[in-house]
Amino acid sequence: MPPRRRGRADADFINDDPGASGSDGAEGTQDVRATPRAYQAEGKSFADLSPEDQDKLVGRIVRRLLVRNVSRVPIKREELSKALGTDIPRKRKLLQEVIDASRRVLRAELGMDLVEVNRRVAHRGGGAGGGGGATQSAATAAAMGAPAKAYVVISSLAPELRPEPRADEKAVLAFTTVLASMILLEPGARLSEDRCFDFFVKMGLGTAGAPAGAPVVHPQLGDVRALVGKTLPSQGYLDREKEGDGWVLTLGPRLRVELADSDLLTFVEGVFGEALDAANRKELELRLSAMELGEA
């Protein structure tokens, strides 16, 4: 269905019915009483709703996405389903229709794009860290959830039109790009966390000979162990899997969305120069393609 022309201001649309997702519009439990009446009638589809009720449902999803985007943690499809209400017939079909309409609103009115990502939770093949064929622990699987659809909001503006990142944001972006290149260069694009921190020491991030697990603190990045082990995995920039007695890092789905393969390869080429010949580049391209297919 083509986007419907909206007659009200953007801010009024997004802030419509602020109590639908909680008393202040933040993430919370949906108030059943706020569910549009037209949808309490059995058999209604999104197209059958009045423009006002369509706006209410889309507004709830857009607000929920924008609130979650502050933390940059992907939002699960089930969470968006809860945002619609608890008494809606044919919710599964309706949810996708509302998500599609929300995507159009984000693009047209906010310069943002809604992208679907899928978390990879199972070990696939061997790689750095040894122990080929090991599977992810139950604790890690519970923390990351079973394979399911999730969504992230990213800018759809041209690079020159985007606001300048803050200094701390630039530091995290640079660090994440370096870490992504380290992972890509490992066999199978899988880097053990212990080996990762050994590399950091060589880069001047950490102290040689320090006890295992010793804090690594950077003036702009903060606690680097927490950044690598918790923050970046929760945001989807890394996948972190239990393997044997340690952990293995792989490229996460959000990173694959925000950092183009060509940009990552260009960064690696800039570091290695002529040492990265055509054969090596082809191998890296194959690794990225395998990850795209879920075979890495």
RAQUI-V903349 format. One record per pair of residues at least 24 apart in sequence whose C-alpha atoms are under 10 Angstrom apart, sorted by the first residue. I is the first residue (numbers start at 1). J is the second residue. D is the distance in whole Angstrom. If there is no record, write none. Layout:
# RAQUI-V903349
i:I j:J d:D
i:I j:J d:D
This chain:
# RAQUI-V903349
i:1 j:47 d:8
i:1 j:97 d:9
i:1 j:100 d:9
i:1 j:101 d:9
i:2 j:101 d:9
i:2 j:104 d:9
i:3 j:100 d:10
i:3 j:101 d:7
i:3 j:104 d:7
i:3 j:105 d:8
i:3 j:108 d:9
i:4 j:51 d:9
i:4 j:101 d:9
i:4 j:104 d:10
i:4 j:105 d:10
i:5 j:51 d:10
i:6 j:51 d:9
i:6 j:55 d:9
i:6 j:105 d:10
i:9 j:109 d:10
i:10 j:105 d:9
i:10 j:109 d:7
i:10 j:110 d:9
i:11 j:109 d:9
i:12 j:59 d:10
i:13 j:52 d:10
i:13 j:55 d:7
i:13 j:56 d:8
i:13 j:58 d:9
i:13 j:59 d:7
i:13 j:62 d:10
i:13 j:105 d:10
i:14 j:55 d:8
i:14 j:56 d:9
i:14 j:58 d:8
i:14 j:59 d:5
i:14 j:60 d:8
i:14 j:61 d:9
i:14 j:62 d:7
i:14 j:63 d:7
i:14 j:105 d:9
i:14 j:109 d:10
i:15 j:56 d:9
i:15 j:59 d:7
i:15 j:60 d:9
i:15 j:62 d:10
i:15 j:63 d:8
i:16 j:52 d:10
i:16 j:55 d:8
i:16 j:56 d:7
i:16 j:57 d:10
i:16 j:58 d:10
i:16 j:59 d:7
i:16 j:60 d:8
i:16 j:63 d:10
i:17 j:55 d:10
i:17 j:56 d:7
i:17 j:57 d:10
i:17 j:59 d:8
i:17 j:60 d:8
i:18 j:56 d:10
i:18 j:59 d:9
i:18 j:60 d:8
i:18 j:63 d:9
i:19 j:60 d:9
i:20 j:56 d:8
i:20 j:57 d:9
i:20 j:59 d:9
i:20 j:60 d:6
i:20 j:61 d:10
i:20 j:63 d:10
i:20 j:83 d:8
i:20 j:84 d:9
i:20 j:85 d:9
i:21 j:59 d:10
i:21 j:60 d:7
i:21 j:61 d:9
i:21 j:63 d:8
i:21 j:64 d:8
i:21 j:82 d:9
i:21 j:83 d:6
i:21 j:84 d:9
i:21 j:85 d:9
i:22 j:83 d:10
i:25 j:60 d:8
i:25 j:63 d:7
i:25 j:64 d:8
i:25 j:67 d:9
i:26 j:60 d:10
i:26 j:63 d:8
i:26 j:64 d:7
i:26 j:66 d:9
i:26 j:67 d:7
i:26 j:68 d:9
i:27 j:60 d:10
i:27 j:63 d:8
i:27 j:64 d:6
i:27 j:65 d:9
i:27 j:66 d:10
i:27 j:67 d:7
i:27 j:68 d:8
i:27 j:79 d:9
i:27 j:83 d:8
i:28 j:64 d:9
i:28 j:79 d:10
i:28 j:82 d:9
i:28 j:83 d:8
i:29 j:79 d:10
i:29 j:82 d:8
i:29 j:83 d:7
i:29 j:84 d:10
i:29 j:85 d:9
i:29 j:86 d:10
i:30 j:60 d:9
i:30 j:81 d:10
i:30 j:82 d:7
i:30 j:83 d:6
i:30 j:84 d:7
i:30 j:85 d:5
i:30 j:86 d:7
i:31 j:83 d:9
i:31 j:84 d:9
i:31 j:85 d:7
i:31 j:86 d:8
i:31 j:87 d:10
i:32 j:84 d:9
i:32 j:85 d:6
i:32 j:86 d:6
i:32 j:87 d:7
i:32 j:88 d:9
i:33 j:85 d:9
i:33 j:86 d:9
i:33 j:87 d:9
i:34 j:84 d:9
i:34 j:85 d:8
i:35 j:83 d:10
i:35 j:84 d:7
i:35 j:85 d:6
i:35 j:86 d:8
i:35 j:87 d:7
i:35 j:88 d:8
i:36 j:84 d:10
i:36 j:85 d:9
i:36 j:87 d:10
i:36 j:88 d:9
i:37 j:88 d:10
i:38 j:88 d:10
i:39 j:85 d:10
i:39 j:87 d:8
i:39 j:88 d:6
i:39 j:89 d:7
i:39 j:90 d:10
i:39 j:91 d:10
i:39 j:94 d:10
i:40 j:87 d:7
i:40 j:88 d:6
i:40 j:89 d:7
i:41 j:87 d:10
i:41 j:88 d:8
i:41 j:89 d:8
i:42 j:88 d:8
i:42 j:89 d:6
i:42 j:90 d:8
i:43 j:88 d:9
i:43 j:89 d:7
i:43 j:90 d:7
i:44 j:88 d:9
i:44 j:89 d:7
i:44 j:90 d:8
i:44 j:91 d:10
i:44 j:94 d:9
i:45 j:89 d:9
i:45 j:90 d:8
i:45 j:91 d:9
i:45 j:93 d:8
i:45 j:94 d:6
i:45 j:97 d:9
i:46 j:93 d:9
i:46 j:94 d:6
i:46 j:95 d:9
i:46 j:96 d:10
i:46 j:97 d:7
i:46 j:98 d:7
i:46 j:101 d:10
i:47 j:94 d:10
i:47 j:97 d:9
i:47 j:98 d:10
i:54 j:98 d:8
i:54 j:101 d:9
i:55 j:98 d:9
i:55 j:101 d:9
i:55 j:102 d:9
i:56 j:84 d:9
i:57 j:83 d:9
i:57 j:84 d:6
i:57 j:85 d:9
i:57 j:94 d:10
i:57 j:95 d:9
i:57 j:98 d:7
i:57 j:99 d:9
i:57 j:101 d:10
i:57 j:102 d:9
i:58 j:83 d:10
i:58 j:84 d:9
i:58 j:95 d:10
i:58 j:97 d:9
i:58 j:98 d:6
i:58 j:99 d:7
i:58 j:100 d:9
i:58 j:101 d:7
i:58 j:102 d:5
i:58 j:103 d:9
i:58 j:105 d:8
i:59 j:84 d:10
i:59 j:98 d:9
i:59 j:101 d:10
i:59 j:102 d:8
i:59 j:105 d:9
i:60 j:84 d:7
i:60 j:85 d:10
i:60 j:98 d:10
i:60 j:102 d:9
i:61 j:95 d:9
i:61 j:98 d:8
i:61 j:99 d:7
i:61 j:101 d:10
i:61 j:102 d:7
i:61 j:103 d:10
i:62 j:98 d:10
i:62 j:99 d:9
i:62 j:101 d:10
i:62 j:102 d:6
i:62 j:103 d:8
i:62 j:105 d:8
i:62 j:106 d:8
i:62 j:114 d:10
i:63 j:102 d:10
i:65 j:102 d:9
i:65 j:106 d:10
i:65 j:114 d:9
i:65 j:151 d:8
i:65 j:152 d:8
i:65 j:153 d:7
i:66 j:106 d:10
i:66 j:152 d:10
i:66 j:153 d:8
i:68 j:152 d:9
i:68 j:153 d:9
i:69 j:151 d:10
i:69 j:152 d:7
i:69 j:153 d:6
i:69 j:154 d:9
i:69 j:235 d:10
i:70 j:153 d:10
i:71 j:231 d:10
i:71 j:234 d:10
i:71 j:235 d:8
i:72 j:152 d:8
i:72 j:153 d:8
i:72 j:154 d:9
i:72 j:231 d:10
i:72 j:232 d:9
i:72 j:234 d:9
i:72 j:235 d:6
i:72 j:236 d:8
i:72 j:237 d:10
i:72 j:254 d:9
i:73 j:150 d:10
i:73 j:151 d:9
i:73 j:152 d:8
i:73 j:153 d:10
i:73 j:231 d:9
i:73 j:232 d:9
i:73 j:233 d:9
i:73 j:234 d:6
i:73 j:235 d:4
i:73 j:236 d:7
i:73 j:237 d:9
i:73 j:254 d:9
i:74 j:115 d:10
i:74 j:116 d:9
i:74 j:117 d:8
i:74 j:118 d:10
i:74 j:119 d:10
i:74 j:149 d:10
i:74 j:150 d:6
i:74 j:151 d:5
i:74 j:152 d:5
i:74 j:153 d:8
i:74 j:234 d:8
i:74 j:235 d:6
i:74 j:236 d:7
i:74 j:253 d:10
i:74 j:254 d:8
i:75 j:116 d:10
i:75 j:117 d:10
i:75 j:149 d:9
i:75 j:150 d:5
i:75 j:151 d:5
i:75 j:152 d:7
i:75 j:153 d:9
i:75 j:235 d:10
i:76 j:116 d:10
i:76 j:117 d:9
i:76 j:118 d:9
i:76 j:145 d:10
i:76 j:148 d:7
i:76 j:149 d:6
i:76 j:150 d:4
i:76 j:151 d:6
i:76 j:152 d:9
i:77 j:116 d:9
i:77 j:148 d:8
i:77 j:149 d:6
i:77 j:150 d:5
i:77 j:151 d:7
i:78 j:148 d:9
i:78 j:149 d:9
i:78 j:150 d:8
i:79 j:150 d:9
i:80 j:150 d:9
i:80 j:151 d:9
i:99 j:151 d:10
i:103 j:153 d:9
i:106 j:153 d:9
i:106 j:154 d:10
i:106 j:155 d:9
i:106 j:156 d:9
i:107 j:154 d:10
i:107 j:155 d:9
i:107 j:156 d:7
i:107 j:157 d:9
i:108 j:156 d:10
i:110 j:155 d:9
i:110 j:156 d:9
i:110 j:157 d:9
i:111 j:154 d:9
i:111 j:155 d:6
i:111 j:156 d:5
i:111 j:157 d:6
i:111 j:158 d:9
i:111 j:162 d:10
i:112 j:153 d:7
i:112 j:154 d:6
i:112 j:155 d:4
i:112 j:156 d:5
i:112 j:157 d:7
i:113 j:152 d:8
i:113 j:153 d:6
i:113 j:154 d:5
i:113 j:155 d:6
i:113 j:156 d:5
i:113 j:157 d:9
i:114 j:151 d:7
i:114 j:152 d:6
i:114 j:153 d:5
i:114 j:154 d:7
i:114 j:155 d:9
i:114 j:156 d:9
i:115 j:150 d:8
i:115 j:151 d:6
i:115 j:152 d:5
i:115 j:153 d:6
i:115 j:154 d:7
i:115 j:254 d:9
i:115 j:257 d:8
i:116 j:149 d:7
i:116 j:150 d:6
i:116 j:151 d:4
i:116 j:152 d:7
i:116 j:153 d:9
i:116 j:253 d:9
i:116 j:254 d:9
i:116 j:257 d:9
i:117 j:148 d:9
i:117 j:149 d:6
i:117 j:150 d:5
i:117 j:151 d:6
i:117 j:152 d:7
i:117 j:236 d:9
i:117 j:252 d:9
i:117 j:253 d:6
i:117 j:254 d:7
i:117 j:256 d:9
i:117 j:257 d:8
i:118 j:146 d:10
i:118 j:147 d:7
i:118 j:148 d:6
i:118 j:149 d:5
i:118 j:150 d:6
i:118 j:151 d:8
i:118 j:236 d:9
i:118 j:252 d:9
i:118 j:253 d:7
i:118 j:254 d:9
i:119 j:144 d:8
i:119 j:145 d:8
i:119 j:146 d:8
i:119 j:147 d:6
i:119 j:148 d:7
i:119 j:149 d:8
i:119 j:150 d:8
i:119 j:236 d:8
i:119 j:238 d:10
i:119 j:239 d:8
i:119 j:252 d:8
i:119 j:253 d:6
i:119 j:254 d:9
i:120 j:144 d:9
i:120 j:145 d:9
i:120 j:146 d:8
i:120 j:147 d:6
i:120 j:148 d:9
i:120 j:239 d:7
i:120 j:240 d:10
i:120 j:241 d:10
i:120 j:250 d:10
i:120 j:251 d:10
i:120 j:252 d:8
i:120 j:253 d:8
i:120 j:291 d:10
i:120 j:294 d:8
i:121 j:145 d:8
i:121 j:146 d:7
i:121 j:147 d:7
i:121 j:148 d:10
i:121 j:239 d:8
i:121 j:240 d:9
i:121 j:241 d:8
i:122 j:146 d:9
i:122 j:147 d:9
i:122 j:241 d:8
i:122 j:242 d:10
i:123 j:241 d:7
i:123 j:242 d:9
i:123 j:243 d:8
i:123 j:248 d:10
i:123 j:295 d:10
i:123 j:296 d:9
i:124 j:188 d:9
i:124 j:291 d:10
i:124 j:294 d:8
i:124 j:295 d:7
i:124 j:296 d:6
i:125 j:188 d:8
i:125 j:190 d:10
i:125 j:295 d:8
i:125 j:296 d:7
i:126 j:187 d:9
i:126 j:188 d:7
i:126 j:189 d:10
i:126 j:190 d:8
i:126 j:296 d:9
i:127 j:186 d:8
i:127 j:187 d:6
i:127 j:188 d:5
i:127 j:189 d:7
i:127 j:190 d:6
i:127 j:191 d:8
i:127 j:192 d:9
i:127 j:248 d:9
i:127 j:296 d:9
i:128 j:183 d:10
i:128 j:186 d:7
i:128 j:187 d:6
i:128 j:188 d:7
i:128 j:189 d:8
i:128 j:190 d:6
i:128 j:191 d:6
i:128 j:192 d:6
i:128 j:193 d:10
i:128 j:195 d:9
i:128 j:243 d:10
i:128 j:248 d:8
i:128 j:249 d:9
i:129 j:190 d:8
i:129 j:191 d:7
i:129 j:192 d:5
i:129 j:193 d:9
i:129 j:194 d:9
i:129 j:195 d:8
i:129 j:243 d:7
i:129 j:244 d:8
i:129 j:245 d:10
i:129 j:246 d:8
i:129 j:247 d:8
i:129 j:248 d:7
i:129 j:249 d:10
i:130 j:192 d:9
i:130 j:243 d:8
i:130 j:244 d:8
i:130 j:248 d:10
i:131 j:243 d:7
i:131 j:244 d:7
i:132 j:243 d:9
i:132 j:244 d:10
i:133 j:243 d:9
i:134 j:241 d:10
i:134 j:242 d:9
i:134 j:243 d:6
i:134 j:244 d:7
i:135 j:241 d:8
i:135 j:242 d:8
i:135 j:243 d:7
i:135 j:244 d:9
i:136 j:240 d:9
i:136 j:241 d:6
i:136 j:242 d:5
i:136 j:243 d:7
i:136 j:244 d:9
i:136 j:247 d:10
i:137 j:241 d:8
i:137 j:242 d:6
i:137 j:243 d:8
i:137 j:244 d:9
i:138 j:242 d:9
i:139 j:242 d:9
i:140 j:240 d:8
i:140 j:241 d:7
i:140 j:242 d:7
i:141 j:241 d:9
i:141 j:242 d:9
i:143 j:234 d:9
i:144 j:233 d:9
i:144 j:234 d:8
i:144 j:236 d:10
i:144 j:239 d:9
i:144 j:240 d:9
i:144 j:241 d:10
i:150 j:253 d:10
i:151 j:254 d:9
i:152 j:235 d:9
i:152 j:236 d:9
i:152 j:253 d:10
i:152 j:254 d:7
i:152 j:257 d:9
i:152 j:258 d:10
i:153 j:254 d:10
i:154 j:254 d:9
i:154 j:257 d:9
i:154 j:258 d:7
i:155 j:258 d:9
i:167 j:220 d:8
i:168 j:219 d:9
i:168 j:220 d:6
i:168 j:221 d:7
i:168 j:222 d:10
i:169 j:220 d:9
i:169 j:221 d:9
i:170 j:220 d:9
i:170 j:221 d:10
i:171 j:219 d:10
i:171 j:220 d:6
i:171 j:221 d:7
i:172 j:220 d:8
i:172 j:221 d:6
i:172 j:222 d:10
i:172 j:227 d:9
i:172 j:232 d:10
i:173 j:259 d:10
i:175 j:221 d:8
i:175 j:224 d:10
i:176 j:227 d:10
i:176 j:228 d:9
i:176 j:232 d:8
i:176 j:237 d:8
i:176 j:238 d:9
i:176 j:255 d:9
i:176 j:259 d:10
i:177 j:237 d:10
i:177 j:255 d:9
i:177 j:259 d:8
i:177 j:263 d:10
i:177 j:264 d:7
i:177 j:267 d:8
i:177 j:268 d:10
i:178 j:264 d:9
i:178 j:267 d:8
i:178 j:268 d:9
i:178 j:271 d:10
i:179 j:228 d:9
i:179 j:238 d:9
i:179 j:249 d:10
i:179 j:250 d:10
i:179 j:251 d:9
i:180 j:237 d:9
i:180 j:238 d:8
i:180 j:249 d:9
i:180 j:250 d:8
i:180 j:251 d:6
i:180 j:252 d:9
i:180 j:255 d:8
i:180 j:256 d:10
i:180 j:259 d:10
i:180 j:264 d:8
i:180 j:268 d:10
i:181 j:251 d:9
i:181 j:264 d:7
i:181 j:265 d:8
i:181 j:267 d:8
i:181 j:268 d:6
i:181 j:271 d:10
i:182 j:250 d:10
i:182 j:268 d:9
i:183 j:238 d:10
i:183 j:248 d:10
i:183 j:249 d:7
i:183 j:250 d:6
i:183 j:251 d:7
i:184 j:250 d:8
i:184 j:251 d:8
i:184 j:264 d:9
i:184 j:265 d:9
i:184 j:268 d:9
i:184 j:284 d:7
i:184 j:285 d:10
i:184 j:287 d:7
i:184 j:288 d:8
i:185 j:268 d:9
i:185 j:280 d:10
i:185 j:283 d:9
i:185 j:284 d:7
i:185 j:287 d:9
i:186 j:250 d:10
i:186 j:284 d:10
i:186 j:287 d:10
i:187 j:284 d:10
i:187 j:287 d:9
i:187 j:296 d:10
i:188 j:250 d:9
i:188 j:284 d:10
i:188 j:286 d:10
i:188 j:287 d:7
i:188 j:288 d:10
i:188 j:290 d:9
i:188 j:291 d:9
i:188 j:295 d:9
i:188 j:296 d:6
i:189 j:248 d:10
i:189 j:249 d:8
i:189 j:250 d:6
i:189 j:251 d:8
i:189 j:284 d:9
i:189 j:287 d:7
i:189 j:288 d:8
i:189 j:290 d:10
i:189 j:291 d:9
i:189 j:296 d:7
i:190 j:239 d:10
i:190 j:240 d:10
i:190 j:241 d:10
i:190 j:248 d:6
i:190 j:249 d:6
i:190 j:250 d:5
i:190 j:251 d:8
i:190 j:296 d:8
i:191 j:240 d:10
i:191 j:247 d:9
i:191 j:248 d:5
i:191 j:249 d:5
i:191 j:250 d:7
i:191 j:251 d:10
i:192 j:240 d:9
i:192 j:241 d:9
i:192 j:242 d:10
i:192 j:243 d:9
i:192 j:246 d:7
i:192 j:247 d:6
i:192 j:248 d:4
i:192 j:249 d:6
i:192 j:250 d:9
i:193 j:225 d:10
i:193 j:228 d:9
i:193 j:229 d:9
i:193 j:240 d:9
i:193 j:241 d:10
i:193 j:246 d:7
i:193 j:247 d:5
i:193 j:248 d:6
i:193 j:249 d:6
i:193 j:250 d:10
i:194 j:246 d:7
i:194 j:247 d:8
i:194 j:248 d:9
i:194 j:249 d:10
i:195 j:247 d:10
i:195 j:248 d:9
i:196 j:228 d:10
i:196 j:248 d:9
i:196 j:249 d:9
i:197 j:224 d:9
i:197 j:225 d:9
i:197 j:228 d:10
i:200 j:224 d:10
i:250 j:291 d:9
i:250 j:296 d:9
i:251 j:288 d:9
i:251 j:291 d:8
i:252 j:291 d:10
i:253 j:291 d:10
i:253 j:292 d:9
i:256 j:288 d:9
i:256 j:291 d:9
i:256 j:292 d:9
i:261 j:285 d:8
i:261 j:288 d:7
i:261 j:289 d:9
i:264 j:288 d:10
